[in-house]
Structure formats: structure tokens, C-alpha cells
């Protein structure tokens, strides 16, 4: 069975590499041509820069993916997993403490191994295309804070889950699932007020007239906006974004200062109307519900497989601790869910189409959102020529060219 799992993993890896190569070859063939309807929007220089950025990003991603796959193979199939499991088990007798040490050790190792790629992306690739504005000191501070917060959360979640396993051997799958749901909802409440401010500075939106328009439009959508804020994203990158936070009827809207510099008020309203569509049409709770139902099925399946005691045998191992067996479960889950990727992608794209239509109906105009999408695409150097099959398999959002084509008005640059 060990050989079968290794072959399946390699087949998935080959499929991922083939999809990546297919997409890049398509870009190389068509990247010098402006898509239909974009002839007056993008020039040759921008097309070349976009293609170069996509290709450079993909090359780094390819190396990172191959490196990660090699480490995974060595860990699971090369004998490192039983060695690491025995090392942790020999330190303490407590299952909870063993589990915490297990995940924290792997988290620290992964962070260290990912550092070269993060440094290259930030200070070489993003620098080359004039996106990066962060400093080494800020990058390092962010890394330390992220690592510390991640370790604290992982320790709490791991210890809580393992304590429930010990307390209720026959029903832990249900209690652990409920615990995960509670943690997820709690973080949705606490992250905007406790975690995000550790990295960014939030302030009330300085353009008061825009803030009033935002609240007015959101009110027409049936959403109560508590605060409209701007964040100093420009300290780190020139990429732009906007997002909603909050649960229930009261929402907070956060705008990147880069977005405020790049767009006019109408275009920002168009972007936020699209995001409001996700809330009004129930996409947020539907995604959350779907995720939790899948999580429930995963916890129940984990209980069945762990109870059988046969998981170590899949890798020809005589025995393995609980957390080590959970790692095998995660590996199996990645193999099972890979063929389902197009299904999840299609559901996400459907929600994006619906949110686009909602935004147009709410604002009564197509041009602001269309212009905003064009600017986002140009400013972020988004690939204008993704392969259709790659889009079908991976894309959570419809390609920007397809989205613009859906609008009835002609989108010319201002």
C-alpha cells in the first residue's frame, strides 16, 4: 500500500505540473496580444510586463512546489515521520503535550524552510516589478509576529482537540468538530480587533463623502455598516484590495490605501457593492456551512480510520502516535480532494458572477465595477490569458476578460 500511495501522490504532482505548464504555454502563445475588447485598454508594454510577472511568479511557485513535495515524500516515505514521532513520544508521556510539541516543531521547521522563498518573492520578484515597499526590518517583524500568533493558536487548538479525544473516545469526532466550529467563529469576531491591528494601522476613512456614500449604498443592500476604515497597506506592497469583516448585520469595511489612490469613488463603490452581494446573497454563510459540513464528515471519517488502527500500516509502519496518524489522514485527504478542485472552483466562480450582477443592480451602472476590475487587473498585473482548462480547474474567480465581456457598456479607459 505504501507504493500505491506514493504512486498516487506522484500522479497528482504530475497533473499539477502539467496544468501549470499548459497555462504558461498558453500565455507564451497569446500573451503578446490584447484580449478582445481590451485593445484600447492595455498596451504592448503592459502586456509584456504582465506576462513576465506571471511567468516569474510561476517559476518560483514551481520550485517551491517541487521542494515541498520532495520534503513531504522524505518525511512520509523516507522514514522521517516515525523517527520524529518517536522523538516527541520520548520527551513526555502526556498525549496533549506530545501533540502540541509535534505540531509546533513542524510549524517552526516549515517556517524556516519557507523563509528563502518568502524573501525571494518579496525582495527580488516583487521588487523587480515595483510592488514591494516593505523593509527587511518590517518583513522580519511580521514573520516573528505571525509565527508567535500561529504557535499560540495551534497550541490552543491542538491541546483542546486532544483533550476532547481523551475525554470521550467514542464521540470525540463530534466534540472536536464542535470545538473547531467555535474556534472558527471566535476568530472571525476577534481577528479584526485583536490580530489584524498587530500588522496594520486602521483609521477612519479620511474621505468622509465616500464613507457616507458607502453607508448609504450598503443600507440599500440591507447591510448595516458600523465603520468604514482605511488601512496602511502601502507600507508593505502596492497591491490593492478591500474587504468586509464582521458577523451578523453589523459590518466593518476596510479599504487599502493603495486602492484609494488607484480608484475614484464610483469605482470603489462598485467594488464594495460586489462584496455586499456576497453577504446579501448568502455566499458567506453558505461557504461557512459547506466548510463545516465537510469538516464534520472529515472528523467522523478520522474517528473511523483512527479506531481501526490500520493507518500506520499504510506506510508499512508497525505503530505511530495519534498526531502522526493524523498527518497520514491529512495526506490521504489531499489525494482525495484534488480531483474535486474543479467542483469547488466552479461553485466559487458562480458566486462571483452572482455578486457582479448584484453590484450592477444595486448601483444601477455597469461602468464603475467594470472600470474597477480593469484597474485592479492592470495594477496587479493579472494574467489576461489563462488557459480555459486551467481556469476550469483552479480559478475561484472568472477571468477578468470574461467578467468585463458580461457588462453591456463598453469599457474604455478614462
ZAMARGU-4260 file (C-alpha; in steps of 0.2 Angstrom, whole numbers, plus 5000, padded with zeros to 4 digits):
<rodrens>
0) 5000/5000/5000 | 5015/5012/5003 | 5020/5010/4985 | 5002/5013/4979 | 5001/5029/4990
5) 5017/5036/4983 | 5012/5032/4965 | 4995/5042/4968 | 5005/5056/4975 | 5017/5057/4961
10) 5002/5056/4949 | 4994/5071/4957 | 5010/5080/4957 | 5012/5077/4938 | 4994/5083/4935
15) 4998/5099/4944 | 5014/5102/4934 | 5005/5098/4918 | 4991/5111/4922 | 5004/5124/4926
20) 5014/5120/4910 | 4998/5121/4900 | 4994/5138/4907 | 5011/5145/4904 | 5012/5139/4886
25) 4995/5147/4883 | 5002/5163/4890 | 5018/5162/4879 | 5007/5159/4864 | 4994/5173/4867
30) 5002/5185/4880 | 5008/5197/4867 | 4990/5200/4860 | 4977/5211/4869 | 4961/5201/4873
35) 4946/5205/4863 | 4938/5221/4870 | 4955/5226/4878 | 4964/5233/4863 | 4962/5251/4869
40) 4965/5247/4887 | 4982/5238/4888 | 4997/5242/4878 | 5011/5231/4872 | 5022/5236/4886
45) 5009/5232/4899 | 5006/5215/4891 | 5024/5211/4891 | 5026/5216/4909 | 5010/5206/4914
50) 5017/5190/4905 | 5034/5192/4913 | 5026/5194/4930 | 5015/5179/4928 | 5030/5168/4921
55) 5042/5174/4935 | 5029/5170/4949 | 5025/5153/4941 | 5043/5148/4941 | 5046/5152/4959
60) 5030/5143/4963 | 5036/5128/4953 | 5052/5127/4963 | 5043/5130/4979 | 5031/5116/4975
65) 5044/5103/4970 | 5054/5107/4985 | 5039/5105/4996 | 5034/5089/4988 | 5052/5082/4990
70) 5051/5086/5008 | 5034/5078/5010 | 5040/5062/5002 | 5055/5061/5013 | 5045/5064/5028
75) 5031/5052/5025 | 5040/5038/5014 | 5058/5041/5019 | 5057/5036/5037 | 5057/5054/5045
80) 5039/5053/5051 | 5042/5038/5063 | 5059/5045/5069 | 5051/5062/5073 | 5036/5053/5081
85) 5047/5043/5092 | 5057/5058/5097 | 5042/5068/5103 | 5035/5052/5112 | 5051/5050/5121
90) 5051/5068/5128 | 5034/5067/5138 | 5021/5055/5142 | 5006/5066/5140 | 4996/5064/5124
95) 4991/5083/5124 | 5009/5089/5127 | 5015/5077/5114 | 5003/5084/5101 | 5007/5102/5105
100) 5026/5098/5103 | 5023/5088/5087 | 5014/5102/5078 | 5024/5116/5085 | 5040/5108/5079
105) 5033/5105/5061 | 5027/5123/5061 | 5044/5130/5066 | 5053/5119/5053 | 5041/5124/5039
110) 5043/5142/5043 | 5062/5141/5042 | 5061/5131/5026 | 5049/5144/5018 | 5059/5159/5023
115) 5071/5159/5007 | 5055/5158/4996 | 5047/5172/5005 | 5062/5183/5005 | 5065/5180/4986
120) 5047/5184/4982 | 5047/5200/4992 | 5064/5207/4989 | 5068/5200/4972 | 5052/5196/4962
125) 5040/5209/4969 | 5054/5222/4970 | 5058/5219/4951 | 5040/5223/4946 | 5039/5238/4958
130) 5027/5231/4970 | 5037/5229/4986 | 5039/5243/4998 | 5042/5234/5014 | 5059/5234/5023
135) 5069/5219/5029 | 5065/5225/5047 | 5046/5226/5044 | 5047/5209/5035 | 5056/5201/5049
140) 5044/5209/5062 | 5029/5202/5053 | 5037/5185/5052 | 5040/5184/5071 | 5023/5190/5075
145) 5015/5178/5063 | 5025/5164/5070 | 5021/5168/5088 | 5002/5170/5084 | 5002/5154/5074
150) 5010/5144/5088 | 4999/5151/5101 | 4983/5147/5091 | 4990/5130/5086 | 4994/5126/5104
155) 4977/5130/5110 | 4968/5121/5096 | 4979/5105/5097 | 4978/5104/5116 | 4959/5107/5116
160) 4956/5094/5102 | 4967/5081/5110 | 4959/5084/5127 | 4942/5080/5120 | 4949/5064/5112
165) 4955/5058/5129 | 4939/5063/5137 | 4927/5055/5125 | 4935/5041/5115 | 4919/5036/5107
170) 4911/5053/5102 | 4927/5064/5101 | 4924/5067/5082 | 4908/5076/5086 | 4915/5086/5101
175) 4931/5090/5091 | 4920/5096/5076 | 4910/5107/5088 | 4926/5114/5095 | 4933/5118/5078
180) 4917/5127/5074 | 4918/5138/5090 | 4936/5142/5086 | 4932/5147/5068 | 4918/5159/5074
185) 4928/5166/5088 | 4942/5170/5076 | 4930/5179/5064 | 4925/5190/5079 | 4942/5193/5086
190) 4954/5194/5071 | 4948/5211/5065 | 4950/5219/5083 | 4965/5209/5090 | 4976/5201/5077
195) 4975/5212/5061 | 4979/5228/5071 | 4996/5220/5076 | 5001/5221/5057 | 4992/5236/5051
200) 4986/5253/5056 | 4967/5256/5054 | 4960/5273/5054 | 4943/5280/5049 | 4941/5284/5031
205) 4948/5301/5028 | 4936/5304/5013 | 4921/5307/5023 | 4910/5310/5007 | 4915/5292/5001
210) 4911/5285/5019 | 4894/5292/5018 | 4891/5285/5001 | 4897/5268/5006 | 4885/5268/5021
215) 4871/5273/5010 | 4874/5260/4997 | 4876/5247/5010 | 4860/5252/5018 | 4851/5250/5002
220) 4858/5232/5001 | 4851/5229/5019 | 4868/5229/5027 | 4872/5240/5042 | 4890/5247/5041
225) 4897/5251/5058 | 4913/5258/5052 | 4922/5262/5036 | 4941/5261/5038 | 4957/5263/5028
230) 4972/5253/5032 | 4991/5257/5028 | 4994/5243/5016 | 5006/5254/5006 | 5019/5251/5020
235) 5021/5233/5013 | 5015/5232/4995 | 5007/5242/4981 | 4995/5228/4978 | 4977/5234/4982
240) 4962/5226/4990 | 4946/5229/5000 | 4936/5218/5012 | 4922/5216/5024 | 4923/5210/5041
245) 4910/5206/5055 | 4897/5193/5058 | 4878/5196/5058 | 4870/5213/5052 | 4884/5224/5058
250) 4899/5225/5046 | 4916/5234/5045 | 4923/5239/5028 | 4941/5240/5026 | 4949/5249/5011
255) 4968/5248/5007 | 4976/5265/5005 | 4983/5259/4988 | 4965/5256/4982 | 4960/5273/4987
260) 4975/5280/4977 | 4971/5270/4962 | 4952/5272/4960 | 4939/5286/4961 | 4923/5285/4972
265) 4912/5277/4959 | 4924/5263/4956 | 4926/5260/4975 | 4908/5259/4977 | 4907/5246/4963
270) 4919/5235/4971 | 4911/5236/4988 | 4894/5233/4980 | 4901/5217/4973 | 4907/5212/4991
275) 4890/5217/4998 | 4882/5205/4985 | 4892/5190/4993 | 4884/5194/5010 | 4866/5198/5004
280) 4865/5183/4993 | 4871/5172/5007 | 4888/5167/5000 | 4897/5169/5016 | 4886/5158/5027
285) 4884/5145/5013 | 4903/5144/5011 | 4905/5143/5030 | 4891/5130/5031 | 4898/5119/5017
290) 4915/5120/5026 | 4909/5115/5042 | 4899/5100/5035 | 4914/5094/5026 | 4924/5096/5042
295) 4911/5086/5051 | 4912/5072/5038 | 4931/5073/5040 | 4931/5072/5059 | 4919/5057/5058
300) 4930/5048/5045 | 4945/5052/5055 | 4937/5043/5070 | 4933/5028/5060 | 4950/5026/5052
305) 4960/5030/5069 | 4949/5017/5078 | 4954/5004/5066 | 4972/5006/5070 | 4977/5002/5052
310) 4984/5019/5047 | 5002/5016/5051 | 5001/5000/5040 | 4998/5011/5025 | 5016/5016/5026
315) 5022/4999/5032 | 5025/5006/5050 | 5021/4995/5065 | 5015/5009/5076 | 5013/5028/5076
320) 5007/5041/5089 | 4990/5049/5087 | 4996/5065/5079 | 5007/5056/5067 | 4992/5046/5061
325) 4983/5062/5059 | 4997/5068/5047 | 4993/5052/5037 | 4975/5057/5036 | 4979/5074/5030
330) 4990/5067/5016 | 4976/5055/5011 | 4963/5070/5011 | 4975/5079/4999 | 4974/5065/4987
335) 4955/5063/4988 | 4951/5081/4987 | 4962/5085/4972 | 4950/5079/4959 | 4936/5089/4967
340) 4945/5105/4965 | 4936/5110/4949 | 4919/5107/4958 | 4924/5120/4972 | 4931/5132/4959
345) 4915/5131/4949 | 4905/5135/4964 | 4916/5150/4969 | 4915/5157/4951 | 4896/5155/4951
350) 4896/5166/4967 | 4907/5179/4959 | 4895/5180/4944 | 4880/5182/4955 | 4890/5196/4965
355) 4894/5205/4949 | 4876/5205/4944 | 4870/5211/4962 | 4883/5225/4961 | 4876/5231/4944
360) 4858/5231/4950 | 4862/5239/4967 | 4872/5254/4959 | 4862/5255/4943 | 4878/5256/4932
365) 4890/5244/4924 | 4904/5255/4921 | 4911/5258/4939 | 4913/5240/4943 | 4920/5237/4925
370) 4932/5251/4927 | 4937/5245/4944 | 4940/5227/4938 | 4951/5234/4924 | 4961/5244/4936
375) 4964/5230/4948 | 4969/5219/4934 | 4982/5232/4927 | 4988/5237/4944 | 4991/5219/4950
380) 4997/5213/4933 | 4984/5199/4932 | 4986/5186/4919 | 4974/5191/4904 | 4977/5175/4895
385) 4974/5160/4907 | 4971/5143/4898 | 4952/5139/4899 | 4955/5122/4906 | 4967/5129/4920
390) 4953/5142/4923 | 4940/5127/4925 | 4951/5118/4936 | 4958/5131/4948 | 4951/5148/4946
395) 4940/5154/4961 | 4936/5170/4951 | 4931/5171/4932 | 4945/5179/4922 | 4943/5197/4921
400) 4941/5197/4902 | 4926/5186/4904 | 4919/5197/4918 | 4921/5213/4908 | 4913/5205/4892
405) 4897/5202/4903 | 4894/5221/4905 | 4883/5229/4892 | 4893/5245/4891 | 4909/5247/4883
410) 4924/5249/4895 | 4936/5262/4889 | 4950/5269/4899 | 4946/5287/4907
</rodrens>
